[in-house]
Amino acid sequence: MPRFLSMIRIDENNAPAEGPSPELMQRMGELLEEMTKAGVLLDTAGLAPTSQGTRVHYEGGHLSVTDGPFTESKEVIGGYAMLQAKDQAEAIEWTKRFLKVHEPHWTVTCEVREVQEA
């Protein structure tokens, strides 16, 4: 079965300062447990804020290193989920369910892409 990477994009400047509510974390935990039991969820994690990140850029034969935060970025990857699904449509359905556990004041976008096997 193909694997899909769901990249969870957030706007760090507009995310709730208090972070996820306990209710959101409970709903998310229940969904992730269901996905694991269904054999769909292979791995998932949240990422530290960009203020703790570093970008390494290569262009024209030269490397540059920039410490975060990256103020020019509107959306950043705040986490990911590695899914194994029968097809992209199934991966998207699970991703929709993940987004729906969030309260209405959250703005979250997931980009779902198939992993190219070597």
Number of C-alpha atoms within 10 A of each C-alpha: 9 14 21 24 20 22 20 22 18 19 17 19 11 12 14 13 8 6 10 15 12 9 12 14 14 13 16 19 13 13 16 19 13 13 17 14 10 11 12 22 21 14 13 15 11 11 14 11 15 18 12 10 13 13 13 9 10 10 7 5 5 7 9 9 10 11 12 13 15 15 11 6 11 12 16 17 19 19 17 19 22 21 30 23 20 12 13 16 11 14 24 19 11 19 20 13 12 17 17 13 17 18 12 7 9 15 14 15 18 21 14 20 16 17 13 8 6 3
